[in-house]
Amino acid sequence: MANSLVALSEQIASTVEQVAQAIVSVHARPRFDSSGVHWSPEIVLTADHALRRDDGIRVTAPDGSKLEADLVGRDPGTDLAVLRVKGLGIPVMAKDESPVTAPGNIVLAIGRSKDSAVAAFGVISNISGPSQTWRGGRLDQVVRLDLSLHPAGAGGAVVGASGALLGIATPALSRVSVFAIPLSTVTRVTDNLLAHGRVPRGYLGVGLQPIAIPEHLRSKLNLASPTALIAISVENEGPAGQAGMSIGDVLLELAGRAMQRTENVQEVLSSESVGKKVVARILRGGNPVELEITIAERPRRR
C-alpha cells in the first residue's frame, strides 16, 4: 500500500511539473497573481475576473523571465480573456479534444504563482448540460470540481489523468464551487476574441421580472405556463422599444420559447442571434399581441 501511495504521489507531482511548463503567472491585479495557459503560439488564456486592468499586464514564464502582455479581448460572460505575449518560449498546452469525463474522475487544477507552480487535486463532482452563467455567457457544459483552488490558480489548466487540458479553472462563475470552463466553450470563445476582440451578446433593451398569470387568463388563452415576464423598463431606442413594446407588457414567448424566467430570455440572446428577427408574443391589457423584434448587439460597457 505504501509503495502504491508513493508511486501515485510521484506521478501527480510529475504531471504537475510537466503541465506547469505551459503555464505562466499573470500580473494584472493587486495582492494575488493569476495563471495563464499557453493556448497557441504567443496566445495565452486567463480568467477575465482576474484582470483588473487592460494595460500594463505582465506575465512570468516558468524560467522566471518577465514579459509584456497585450490584451486581445475579454468575455466576462464566460470569465475568459485572451492575451498576446511575444517571445514566449514555452510549450503549447496539450489538449484533450475528446475528453471522456464523468463525476468521480480525478482532475488536477494547475497554475503558477510568481514563485512556483500551484496545484489542487480533486474530482469532478457534477456535470450538467448547457447553461447560461450569471454573467450572461453560455457554457456548453457545467463542470463542477471538488477541490480547493489556490488564489493564483484562477485561469489555470484543469487536466485529467492523461495530463491533457480539459478546461480552464475559474472560481468566479459559482459561489459554491470551482468550475472547469469546458474545452469546447474555451475554443469557441477564444476564436471569437481573436477574430473580433469580443463575444457579441444579443440585446433587447428591456428590464423584465417574473409575474404570475391569473388563472382566468391562462384558461382563456390556453397558456401552459403559470408565469411570464413583465416589462418594468423599456429603452425607447432599444430593439424592443423600437418594435413597440411598452412598460407593463407581459412577455409570454420569444422566438417560440416560453418565457418563465429571465434566464429563458438569455438563452435566446446568444451570439448567433444578433441581427435576427424574432417574434415576441405578449399580453397587453389582457389581450395577446405579437411583435417582431430585431435583436441588436449588447452595448459594451465603457
C-alpha positions as CSV (number, residue, x, y, z in Angstrom):
1,M,0.0,0.0,0.0
2,A,2.8,2.4,0.9
3,N,4.6,1.8,-2.3
4,S,1.4,2.4,-4.3
5,L,0.8,5.8,-2.5
6,V,4.4,6.8,-3.1
7,A,4.0,5.9,-6.8
8,L,0.7,7.9,-7.0
9,S,2.2,10.9,-5.3
10,E,5.2,10.9,-7.6
11,Q,3.0,10.6,-10.7
12,I,0.9,13.5,-9.6
13,A,4.0,15.7,-8.9
14,S,5.4,14.7,-12.3
15,T,2.2,15.6,-14.1
16,V,2.1,19.0,-12.3
17,E,5.7,19.7,-13.2
18,Q,5.1,18.8,-16.9
19,V,1.8,20.7,-17.3
20,A,3.2,23.8,-15.5
21,Q,5.8,24.3,-18.2
22,A,2.9,25.6,-20.4
23,I,1.6,27.9,-17.8
24,V,2.6,31.5,-16.9
25,S,1.8,33.7,-13.9
26,V,-0.3,36.7,-14.9
27,H,0.2,40.1,-13.1
28,A,-2.9,42.2,-13.5
29,R,-4.5,42.7,-10.1
30,P,-3.4,43.7,-6.6
31,R,-2.4,41.2,-3.9
32,F,-2.8,38.0,-6.0
33,D,-1.5,36.9,-9.3
34,S,-3.5,34.6,-11.6
35,S,-2.5,32.0,-14.1
36,G,-2.5,31.8,-17.9
37,V,-2.4,28.8,-20.2
38,H,-0.3,28.9,-23.4
39,W,-3.1,28.0,-25.8
40,S,-1.3,28.5,-29.1
41,P,1.9,30.3,-30.2
42,E,2.0,33.7,-28.4
43,I,-1.6,33.3,-27.2
44,V,-2.3,32.9,-23.5
45,L,-5.7,32.4,-21.9
46,T,-6.6,33.5,-18.4
47,A,-9.5,34.3,-16.2
48,D,-11.3,37.6,-17.1
49,H,-12.2,38.4,-13.5
50,A,-8.5,38.4,-12.5
51,L,-7.7,41.2,-15.0
52,R,-8.2,44.4,-13.1
53,R,-6.6,46.5,-15.8
54,D,-6.4,46.4,-19.6
55,D,-2.9,47.9,-19.9
56,G,0.4,47.2,-18.1
57,I,-0.2,43.4,-17.9
58,R,2.9,41.3,-17.5
59,V,3.5,37.6,-17.2
60,T,6.2,35.5,-15.6
61,A,7.3,32.4,-17.6
62,P,8.4,29.2,-15.9
63,D,12.1,30.2,-16.1
64,G,11.4,33.4,-14.2
65,S,11.6,35.7,-17.2
66,K,9.1,38.6,-17.3
67,L,7.3,39.6,-20.5
68,E,4.8,42.3,-21.5
69,A,1.3,41.0,-22.5
70,D,-1.2,42.8,-24.7
71,L,-5.0,42.2,-24.1
72,V,-6.6,40.9,-27.2
73,G,-10.1,40.6,-25.9
74,R,-12.2,39.5,-22.9
75,D,-15.5,37.9,-22.3
76,P,-16.9,38.4,-18.8
77,G,-19.8,36.1,-19.6
78,T,-17.6,33.0,-19.6
79,D,-14.8,34.5,-17.5
80,L,-12.2,34.2,-20.3
81,A,-9.6,36.6,-21.6
82,V,-7.0,36.3,-24.3
83,L,-3.5,37.8,-24.1
84,R,-0.8,38.0,-26.7
85,V,2.7,37.5,-25.4
86,K,5.5,37.8,-27.9
87,G,8.7,35.8,-27.4
88,L,7.1,33.3,-25.1
89,G,9.4,30.3,-25.5
90,I,7.4,27.7,-23.6
91,P,5.4,24.6,-24.8
92,V,1.8,25.0,-26.0
93,M,-0.6,23.2,-23.7
94,A,-1.7,19.7,-24.9
95,K,-5.4,19.5,-25.3
96,D,-7.8,16.6,-24.8
97,E,-10.1,17.2,-27.8
98,S,-12.4,14.3,-27.0
99,P,-12.5,14.2,-23.2
100,V,-14.4,11.4,-21.5
101,T,-15.4,12.9,-18.2
102,A,-17.8,11.8,-15.5
103,P,-18.4,12.6,-11.9
104,G,-15.7,11.0,-9.8
105,N,-12.9,11.3,-12.5
106,I,-9.7,12.6,-10.9
107,V,-8.6,16.1,-12.0
108,L,-5.8,18.5,-11.3
109,A,-6.1,22.3,-11.4
110,I,-2.6,23.6,-12.2
111,G,-1.5,27.2,-12.2
112,R,1.5,29.3,-11.4
113,S,2.3,32.0,-8.9
114,K,5.3,34.3,-9.4
115,D,7.4,31.9,-7.4
116,S,6.4,28.4,-8.4
117,A,3.7,26.1,-9.8
118,V,0.5,25.7,-7.8
119,A,-1.7,22.7,-7.8
120,A,-5.0,21.3,-6.5
121,F,-6.1,17.7,-6.5
122,G,-9.7,16.7,-6.7
123,V,-12.5,15.1,-8.7
124,I,-15.3,16.2,-11.0
125,S,-18.3,16.5,-8.6
126,N,-21.0,17.1,-11.2
127,I,-21.6,17.6,-14.9
128,S,-24.7,19.0,-16.4
129,G,-25.8,20.3,-19.8
130,P,-25.6,23.7,-21.5
131,S,-26.2,26.6,-19.2
132,Q,-26.2,30.4,-19.0
133,T,-23.8,31.9,-16.5
134,W,-24.9,34.6,-14.1
135,R,-22.6,36.8,-16.1
136,G,-24.6,36.2,-19.3
137,G,-22.3,33.8,-21.1
138,R,-23.1,30.3,-22.4
139,L,-21.3,27.2,-21.2
140,D,-21.6,24.1,-23.4
141,Q,-21.4,22.1,-20.2
142,V,-21.3,22.9,-16.5
143,V,-18.4,21.0,-15.0
144,R,-18.1,21.4,-11.2
145,L,-15.0,20.5,-9.4
146,D,-14.5,19.3,-5.8
147,L,-11.2,20.9,-5.0
148,S,-9.7,23.9,-3.2
149,L,-8.3,26.3,-5.8
150,H,-5.2,28.4,-4.9
151,P,-5.9,32.1,-5.4
152,A,-3.2,32.2,-8.1
153,G,-4.8,29.2,-9.8
154,A,-7.6,31.2,-11.4
155,G,-7.2,30.9,-15.2
156,G,-5.0,27.8,-14.8
157,A,-5.4,24.5,-16.5
158,V,-7.7,21.7,-15.5
159,V,-6.3,18.4,-16.6
160,G,-7.4,14.8,-16.3
161,A,-5.3,11.7,-15.6
162,S,-3.6,12.0,-19.0
163,G,-2.3,15.4,-18.2
164,A,-4.1,17.0,-21.3
165,L,-6.2,20.1,-20.9
166,L,-9.9,19.6,-20.1
167,G,-10.8,23.2,-19.4
168,I,-9.8,26.4,-17.7
169,A,-10.2,26.8,-13.9
170,T,-12.4,29.6,-12.5
171,P,-14.0,30.3,-9.1
172,A,-16.0,33.2,-10.5
173,L,-18.9,31.5,-12.1
174,S,-20.3,30.0,-8.9
175,R,-20.5,30.9,-5.2
176,V,-20.2,27.3,-4.1
177,S,-17.7,25.5,-6.3
178,V,-14.9,25.8,-8.8
179,F,-15.8,25.4,-12.4
180,A,-13.8,24.0,-15.3
181,I,-14.8,26.0,-18.3
182,P,-15.0,23.2,-20.8
183,L,-12.7,22.9,-23.8
184,S,-15.5,23.4,-26.4
185,T,-16.5,26.6,-24.8
186,V,-12.9,27.8,-24.4
187,T,-12.3,27.1,-28.1
188,R,-15.5,28.9,-29.3
189,V,-14.9,32.0,-27.1
190,T,-11.2,32.2,-27.9
191,D,-11.9,32.1,-31.7
192,N,-14.4,35.0,-31.2
193,L,-12.0,37.0,-29.2
194,L,-9.1,36.5,-31.6
195,A,-11.4,37.4,-34.6
196,H,-13.4,40.3,-33.0
197,G,-11.9,41.2,-29.6
198,R,-15.2,40.4,-28.0
199,V,-18.1,37.9,-27.9
200,P,-21.2,39.7,-29.1
201,R,-24.3,39.2,-27.0
202,G,-27.9,39.7,-28.0
203,Y,-29.8,42.6,-26.6
204,L,-33.5,43.6,-26.3
205,G,-33.2,46.8,-24.2
206,V,-35.9,45.8,-21.7
207,G,-36.0,45.1,-18.0
208,L,-38.1,42.1,-17.1
209,Q,-39.2,40.3,-13.9
210,P,-41.3,37.2,-13.4
211,I,-45.0,37.6,-12.7
212,A,-47.9,35.1,-12.1
213,I,-50.6,34.9,-14.8
214,P,-54.1,34.9,-13.4
215,E,-55.9,31.5,-13.8
216,H,-58.7,33.0,-15.8
217,L,-56.3,34.4,-18.4
218,R,-54.4,31.1,-18.5
219,S,-57.7,29.3,-19.3
220,K,-58.9,32.0,-21.8
221,L,-55.6,32.0,-23.7
222,N,-54.8,28.3,-23.2
223,L,-51.4,29.0,-21.6
224,A,-49.4,26.1,-20.2
225,S,-47.1,28.2,-18.0
226,P,-48.3,29.8,-14.8
227,T,-45.7,32.6,-15.0
228,A,-44.3,35.0,-17.6
229,L,-42.1,38.2,-17.6
230,I,-43.5,41.7,-17.2
231,A,-41.6,44.6,-18.7
232,I,-40.6,47.0,-15.8
233,S,-38.4,49.2,-18.1
234,V,-38.1,49.7,-21.8
235,E,-35.4,51.7,-23.6
236,N,-37.2,53.8,-26.3
237,E,-34.3,53.4,-28.7
238,G,-33.7,49.7,-27.9
239,P,-34.8,46.8,-30.1
240,A,-37.9,46.0,-28.0
241,G,-38.9,49.7,-27.7
242,Q,-38.5,50.2,-31.5
243,A,-40.7,47.2,-32.1
244,G,-43.5,48.8,-29.9
245,M,-43.0,47.1,-26.5
246,S,-44.1,49.2,-23.5
247,I,-43.8,49.1,-19.8
248,G,-46.4,46.7,-18.4
249,D,-46.4,44.4,-21.4
250,V,-46.2,40.7,-20.3
251,L,-43.8,38.6,-22.4
252,L,-45.2,35.1,-22.9
253,E,-42.9,33.8,-25.7
254,L,-39.8,34.8,-27.5
255,A,-38.7,33.1,-30.7
256,G,-41.3,30.3,-29.9
257,R,-40.0,29.6,-26.4
258,A,-42.0,30.1,-23.2
259,M,-40.6,32.9,-21.1
260,Q,-41.0,31.9,-17.4
261,R,-37.6,33.2,-16.0
262,T,-35.2,35.9,-17.1
263,E,-32.7,33.1,-17.9
264,N,-35.1,32.0,-20.7
265,V,-34.5,35.3,-22.4
266,Q,-30.7,35.0,-22.1
267,E,-31.0,31.6,-23.8
268,V,-32.4,33.2,-26.9
269,L,-29.9,36.1,-26.9
270,S,-26.9,34.1,-28.0
271,S,-24.0,35.5,-30.1
272,E,-25.7,33.9,-33.2
273,S,-29.0,35.8,-32.5
274,V,-27.6,39.3,-33.2
275,G,-29.3,40.8,-36.3
276,K,-32.0,38.2,-36.4
277,K,-35.7,38.9,-36.3
278,V,-37.8,37.1,-33.6
279,V,-41.4,37.1,-32.8
280,A,-42.4,38.2,-29.2
281,R,-45.8,37.1,-28.0
282,I,-47.0,39.5,-25.3
283,L,-50.1,40.2,-23.2
284,R,-51.3,43.8,-23.3
285,G,-54.4,44.7,-21.4
286,G,-55.3,41.0,-21.2
287,N,-55.1,40.6,-25.0
288,P,-52.4,38.7,-26.9
289,V,-50.2,40.8,-29.2
290,E,-47.3,39.8,-31.5
291,L,-44.3,42.0,-32.1
292,E,-41.4,41.4,-34.4
293,I,-38.1,42.4,-32.8
294,T,-34.7,42.6,-34.4
295,I,-32.1,41.6,-31.8
296,A,-29.2,44.0,-31.5
297,E,-25.8,43.6,-30.0
298,R,-25.5,44.5,-26.4
299,P,-23.6,47.8,-26.0
300,R,-20.2,47.4,-24.5
301,R,-19.6,48.9,-21.1
302,R,-17.4,52.0,-21.1
